[in-house]
Each structure stands twice: as C-alpha cells, then as structure tokens.
Amino acid sequence: ENLDPLQTFAVAAVLRLPRRRVEGALQATMSLLSQCLGTGEDVALVLRDIGVLLVEKRKVQMRFYHDFLEAVSGKENLEKGVFKIQELLDMVVPQGVPVAALTSFGSVIVFPEFKREMVQAPLPR
C-alpha cells in the first residue's frame, strides 16, 4: 500500500498542494475504499469533473460526465461515436447528476474529500 513518491509529487505539483496532504488524502481514500469493498459493501466513488465509479454487487461500472468526454475527445468525435452506440451512451451522465439516480445502494465515497455519505436510493418505478 505504499504510494510512489514520484507520482504523489507530480499530483501535488499539478494540484498545487503539499505532497503530504496529497499522500494523506490518497491513503485515506484507499483505506476507506478497501474497507468498504472488504466488507462487501457497495460504493460509488465520485471523481470530480470525470465521473462516478460504481461498485455494486461485485459489478464495476464507470459513468463518465458528458463535459469530461467532450473535453477529452472533442464535441464532434463524441457525437460521432458515443451518441450512436447505446452501450456507450449508457456510460455518459450529466455533471451534477445525483449519485442516487445512478445506483440502488446508499454508501457513497466522494473523492478527493474522502468523506462517507449516505444517499437516499431512488423510489422504485
């Protein structure tokens, strides 16, 4: 569980934060995530400006924010590719969508704050 000092230094430099703070946040997040997964708890790891990693009943899914995919691939490529393939379209969500709308479980880990939150699951339709 040791972190690579060069990688944490690079992350700290990009974020303009002290390296120790970055290391502490990463260690705490990994520890909490490991604990939840070790007990079989379902979790959602919210990666700001990127998307949400969902782990539910040992199934892992990534839902990407539309804005992130557009920034990475360009609007034209996004429209050509993702919006024509249903399986890919299911992976795209609008930024700010409530995590409860994406899942049926209630334990959520928000990265980078690494705080644990309980969310109200959506009502069955």
WORAHU-V316209 format. One record per residue. N is the residue number from 1. RES is the residue in one letter. PHI is phi in whole degrees, 0 to 359 (none if undefined). BURIAL is 1 if it has 9 or more other ideal C-beta (glycine too) atoms within 8 Angstrom, else 0. Layout:
BEGIN
n/res/phi/burial
N/RES/PHI/BURIAL
N/RES/PHI/BURIAL
END
This chain:
BEGIN
n/res/phi/burial
1/E/none/0
2/N/284/0
3/L/270/1
4/D/287/0
5/P/301/0
6/L/292/0
7/Q/291/0
8/T/293/1
9/F/295/1
10/A/295/0
11/V/298/1
12/A/299/1
13/A/295/0
14/V/295/0
15/L/277/0
16/R/58/0
17/L/235/0
18/P/297/0
19/R/303/1
20/R/298/0
21/R/294/1
22/V/297/1
23/E/300/1
24/G/298/0
25/A/295/1
26/L/294/1
27/Q/298/1
28/A/296/1
29/T/295/1
30/M/297/1
31/S/295/0
32/L/295/1
33/L/297/1
34/S/299/0
35/Q/298/0
36/C/296/1
37/L/292/1
38/G/295/0
39/T/267/0
40/G/79/0
41/E/283/0
42/D/280/1
43/V/220/1
44/A/234/1
45/L/256/1
46/V/274/1
47/L/256/1
48/R/308/0
49/D/67/0
50/I/243/0
51/G/162/1
52/V/230/1
53/L/264/1
54/L/255/1
55/V/237/1
56/E/225/1
57/K/52/0
58/R/64/0
59/K/254/0
60/V/251/0
61/Q/226/0
62/M/247/1
63/R/246/1
64/F/263/1
65/Y/289/1
66/H/306/1
67/D/299/0
68/F/295/1
69/L/297/1
70/E/294/1
71/A/293/0
72/V/282/0
73/S/256/1
74/G/91/0
75/K/300/0
76/E/296/0
77/N/295/0
78/L/297/1
79/E/294/0
80/K/292/0
81/G/268/1
82/V/298/1
83/F/285/0
84/K/253/0
85/I/241/0
86/Q/303/0
87/E/299/0
88/L/286/1
89/L/298/1
90/D/293/0
91/M/271/1
92/V/255/1
93/V/227/1
94/P/287/0
95/Q/295/1
96/G/92/0
97/V/297/0
98/P/297/0
99/V/301/1
100/A/299/1
101/A/285/0
102/L/263/1
103/T/213/1
104/S/249/0
105/F/251/1
106/G/243/0
107/S/264/1
108/V/232/1
109/I/250/1
110/V/258/1
111/F/258/1
112/P/263/0
113/E/289/0
114/F/47/1
115/K/256/0
116/R/262/0
117/E/227/0
118/M/255/0
119/V/241/1
120/Q/283/0
121/A/291/1
122/P/294/0
123/L/290/0
124/P/299/0
125/R/272/0
END
